[in-house]
Structure formats: C-alpha cells, structure tokens
Amino acid sequence: MRVDQLVPTFHRGDAIGDSASQMRDFFRSQGLASGIYCLDRDEGLEAEAGTFAEFPAPGPGDVTILHFALPSPLTQGFARLKSRKVLVYHNITPEGFFAPFDQEMARICRLGREELASLAPVVDLALADSEYNRRELPELGYRKTGVLPLVIDFHKYARPMSSFVHGLYRDDRTNILFVGRVAPNKRIEDLIRTTFYFKKYISPLVRLIVVGKTSSLPKYYESLVLMADEFFLNPEEIVFTGHVPDEEMFALYRASDVFLSMSEHEGFCLPLIESMVFDLPIIAYDSTAVPFTLEGAGVLISSKGPDMVGELVDRVAHDGELRKRIIQGQRARLERFRKLDLRGTLLEKIKELAP
C-alpha cells in the first residue's frame, strides 16, 4: 500500500509542509511507500516533494491524503483518483476579513469553501487539525470526521538560536511578540493599540515585534504602518521583521516578555505551541481554535480594551509569581500535547480504510 500526500504549495518552514514531511517520514519508517507531491515548491526542495505531474497514479489499495487550505487544481485531480481519499483540513479564513483590502483574496477564500464542499461525496475520511475546524466538516456533508493536530517536529526547537538577534532585542524594553502572517484576521491593529496604551500610560520602554510575511496583503500592511505613524510609534517601538530564519525566530521567542494574540480567526495557531516550548507567557483573545489549542493554558481574554490588555501585559511581563504560574500551566499543556500519538493514530485510521 502506498500512502501519498498532496499539498498545493510546499514551502520551507511552512507549518503544513513541515507536518506533511513528518507524516511521510513516519509512513516510510513503517515500511510504507510514501511521497509528497505539489504544484509549487521552494527552490532546493526538489528532493523533498515531487510535482503533481510526477505523481504516479494510485490504485484502489492505496491511500492519498490531500492537505486542504486553499483552492487549487489539486482539488479536481484528487477527486478523480481511484485510491482511498483522506482530507486533512487546515481551515480557510472567511472572505469577509479580506474584502476591504483585497477582492481577489476574498474571492479565493470563497472559492476555497466551495471546493471544500465539493469533495464531501468522494472523501473516505476527513480530518481537521483542531476541533474548531472539524465542526465545519459535517455541515458540508462529510460523513466520517476526526481531529488530527499538526504533527510537529519538536527537535528543531532545540537548535541554536541567533545570539546576535537575541542580544539586539534583550534590552530594557518590554517585548510583546506576535508570530503570524500580516493579514486582517490577525488583527495586528489591536496589537498596535495596546502598544500605544502601554507606551503612554505604563512605560515608554515597549516594543511590539511582529514576525511574519508582510507581502501577502500590501494594502493591509500599509494601513498598519500608517496607523503606527498616527500613534507616534517609531520603528524601534513597532518592528515588522517579515519572514525570518528559524534561528532568528527562536531568538525572538527567547527575547520576548509576552506573546500576545488578538487574532479573530485561527485554524490551529502553531505559535501558541511554540510559545509554550520557549516558556513565553501567552495572552490570547478567545476566538475560533485558540481555546482548543491552549486547552486551559496561558491567559484567555474576552475583551480587547487597550487599557485592560495593556495593564495585563505589564503584569504578566513583570509579576514573577504570576509569570511562573502561567508557564507551569503551559508546560503541563505542552506535555499533554507531546504525549499524543498522532502518527500512530493516523496510521490506524489509514489501515481501517484498506479494502
């Protein structure tokens, strides 16, 4: 039996691509032939993923897994395969978040949901990386569903960080960190409002660090830069790093005082798990998949008032006893997550599909 995976794009450092790689390596360790095939990949990853044009046609005894997060020609190709079909759903952001900034992105999100619904009749098993995502699937007609969180390579977090970057940011400022692409659903503007409050009413020594691609929606990013300027926040106080290598990202996790998320739509939110790995206290808005990923860890908030959030950030950053309790809770949650036998569970589900 072959177990292959299809991903529209295969990028270095991408959470979906990394999870697919972990799954492929596990399948191979179990004696199964397994490959990853994509429509587009970063240069230098040719040995990691083949193109969909190279994908050998599977038979009825094989299993093909499609990682679904956006519409693509893979959808129709996947639907026509003769193999057993497994969908892994990574969520699609509702189009309403993008409409004010990019009509084409809004259209892509709308088309993605239409394609997702079209696969329901042909998929044998639909898995989602959070319970929040899974709840969408029966409503679209999927018969057999389950939860399979992201398969994470925790070994990579033990790699050395950039000492230079860590030293650059580990100064007298309170560092507020957010990791994620700069997109409207992430509500970066709420992070800026909190930073402004902190600077004006608590301490001028504050810095918001936003790690993630800024090029996806230029109009949204430009609106954030303008907002920061209107709030008299200079580049030392609001830092957009763009995409950075792992060693620099690890350094920023270690140099920060609080991870703050005001996002209003998350399918899983890997940075929450990463913050737990680096013992960085989390404050996160109670929305979508966030409470499922935190599972009682961190500090979950239901209000975004800059005064309330700003004061909370200050206390979490500087109250040693509170910080210790939060980190203990995060460590307990991380340990429960790490004990999940995700690979074994997936293999069992796949074997159940064998004819």
N, C-alpha and C positions, 0 to 999 in steps of 0.2 A: 504494500500500500504506500502510495506517495501522499505526502501532506505538504501542499504548496501554499504560499501566501501571496496575495496581490495587494499592492499599495499604489495609489496614483502617483505619488512622488516619494522618492527615497533620499532624504537629506541627512547630512552629517549632524549629529546632535539633536535630531528631531525625536520627540518622545514616542511617536507611533513607530517610526523606523527602528528605534532602539528596542522597543518592545517586540517588534517582529523578528529582529535579529536574535534576541534571547529565546524566543519560541522556536525558531529554526534550529538553533544550536541544540536545544533540548530534544527536539524530534530526532535529529541526527544521532544524539547520544543514545537514543532508544532503538537505534537500528533502522529508522525510517528514512527513506529518501525525502529530502525537503529542500525547497528553494524559495527565493523571494523574487518576484517579477514586478516591474513598474513601468510607467510611461515616461518618467523623467527621473534623473538621479544626478547627484553632485559629481563633478569630475573627481576621479580617483576611487570611486566606489563601484567600479565595474565588477570587481571580484565578489562584492557583497550582494549585488542584486542584478539580475538579468533584465532585459527589456521584455515587455509583454509580447512583442513579435517573436521572441525566442522561446516563449512558454510552450513546452510540449503538451499537446492535447491530453488531458487526463481521461481515464476510463471510469466506468461505474464503481469500481472498487477503490478509487482514490478519493481524497478529500481536498477541497480547495477553500481557503479562507480569504475573504475579502475584508480588508480594513476600510471602513467607510467613514469619511469625514467631509467629503465634498463631491460634487458631481463630476463624472469623468466618463470617457469611452469604456472604461473598465466595467461599468455597470452592465451594459448590454452584453459585453463579452462574457462576463461572469454568469449572467442569466442563461446563456446558451450552452454552458459546459455540461457534460454528461456525468461529471463527478458529483459526489455528495457536497453540498454547499453550506458553509458556515459564514455567517456575517459577524464581524466584530465592529460594533457601533461606537464611535468616538465623539458623537454629538455634532450637531450643526447649529451655529449661532442663529437665532431668529433674525430675519431680514430687517426688522424694524430698527435694530441698532445701527445698521449701516446706511439706511435710506437717506438721512440728512447729509451724508458725506460722500457716498459713492453708490450710485444707482446700479452700476454693473455688479458690484459686490452683493448688493441686496438681491439682484436677480439670480446670482449664483447660489445664494443661500436658499432662495425659493425653489430653484430647480433641484437642489440637493434633496430637499424634503420630498419633492415629487418622485425623484429616482429612488429614494429610500423606500417609499410606499410601494413602488412598482416591483420591488424584489420580494415582497412578503410571500407571494404564492409559490416561489421557486426555492426559497431557503429552507434547509432542513433544521437548522439551529441558529438562533440569533442571540449573540452575547453582547453585553454592553459593559463598559469599563466602570460604571457606577450604577447604583440602584436608581438614581435620578434618571440616567439615560435609559435604563431598562424599561421604566414605566411608560416611555413613549411607544415602545415596540408593539405591545398588544393592541394599542389604539390604532395602529397602522395595519393590523391584520396578521402580525407574526404569531404563529401558533406555539412554538416552543422557544422560550427565552430563559436567559440566565445572566449572572453577573460574573465578569472576569476582569478584575482590576488590571491596570497596567503592569506588565511583567518588567520589573526594574532591575538593572544591574547595579547592586549596591556597592560592588567592589570599586567602581570607578570613583566613588566619593572619597576613597582613601588615597587617591593620587595627590601628589604635591600641589599646593596652591601657588599662586604668584605672590611671592614675598614683596615684590615691588608694589603691586596694586594694593595689597593689604596695608603696607606701610603708608601708602598715599592717602588712604581713607580712614585709617585708625588714628584720628586726631581728637581734638576737643569737641567736635560736633556730635550731636545725636543723629545717627544714621538711620533713616527709615527706608527700608528696602521693599521694592516690588519687582517681581520677575514675571514676564509675560509679554507677548507682542503688544505693541501700542495700537489698540483697537477700541472702538467705542464701548463695547460691552464690559471692558475692563475698568471703565470709569476713572481714568487717570486724573480727570479734572477734580474728583473728590479728594484724591491724594494731595493735589496742589492746594486746595482749600484748607486742608488740615495742616499742611506745612506752613501756609501763610499765618494761620492762627497761632501755631507753635512759635513762629519767629516773633510775632507781635506781642503775644501775651505771656509766653513762658521763657523763651531764650532765643536770642539771635543766632546762637550756635546750633543750627539744624541743617540737615541735608537730606533731600529726597533723592534716592537713586533708583532709576527705572531701567531695568535690564531687559532688553528685547528689541526686536526689529521695529524700526520706525518707518520703514518704507512701504508697508502694506497699504496704508491709507494716508497719503501725504496731506490731504485736507484736514483730517483729524489731528495729525501731529502738529501741523502748522497752527491750528486753533489752540493747542496746548501751549506752544511756545509763546503765542500772543497773550494767553491768559497769565502765564508766569510773569511776563513783562508788565502787564497791567497791575499785578500784585507786587511789583517791585522785588521780585525774586530773581537774583542773578544766577549765572551759570554755575557758581560754586554751591548754590543752595538747591538748585534743581538740575540733576545730572541725568541726561538720556545717554546711556552708553551704547545703544544699538546692540546687535548680537555680539557676544564676546566668547572667546575660547573657554573651555571648562575650567582651566586653572585660574583664570581671572574671575569667573563666576563664583568658584569656591572661595576665593579671597574676599569677594564682596559679601557673601553669606557670613563669613567669619568676622568681617569688619563692621557688620551692622548691629544695631541695638534692638530693632524690632522689624518683623516682616508684617507689612500692612496691606491688606487686600480689601478694596471697595468694589470688586467686580460683581456685576449683576447677572453674569451668565458663565458658568463653568461646567464642563462635562466631567472633569475629574480634578484638575488643578494639581499637577505634579509639584510645583514649587512649594506647596504646603508640606508634602512629604520631605522634600529636600531641606526645608527649614527645620524639620524635626531632626534630620540627620546631623545638621550643624548646630543643634541646640540653640536655635534662634527663636525667641518667643513670637508667637503668631497672634495677630489681631485680624479677624476676618469678618466681613459682612455676611450675614446669614442669608445665603441665596443658592438656589439650584443644587449643584452637587457638593458644595462646600461643607455642609454639616455631615454629609455621608463620609467624606474623606477625613475630616477631623475626628469624627466619632467621639466627641466629648473632649478632645484635646484643644489646646490654645484658648483664646478668648473669642467667643462668637458674639457679634453685636447686631442689634436690630435697628439701630439709628445711625445716621451719618452726620449728625451735627458736628461741625468742625470743632466747636468748643469741647463737647463731650469726648470726641475721638482724640483730639489733641492732648487733653489732660490725661486720658487713658494711656496714650503713647508715652507720655512723660513718666507716668508711674511705673508702667511695665519696664521701661528702659532703665529706671534708676532705683526702684524699690527692690533691693536684693532678695528679700524673703519672698515677695510675690513672684519675682522672676524665677526663683528656684522652684516654686510650686508649679508654675506653668511648664517649665522644662521637664519636671518629673512626669507630669501628665502626658506631655508629648512623647517622652521616651517610652512610656507604657503603651501608647497608641502605636508607635513605630514598631515596637516589639511584636505586638499582635499582628500587624501588617506583614512583617517579615516572616512570621511563622505560617502564613497562609501558603498552602501547597498549590500555587497557581498552575504550575506546569503539570503536576500530576492530575489535577482536576481537569485541565484542558484535555490531556491525553485520554482520560477516562471517558469524557464526553465524546471525543472523536471516535474512539473504539466502539462506542454504542451506535454510531452511525454506519459502521461497516456492514455490508449486506450479508 
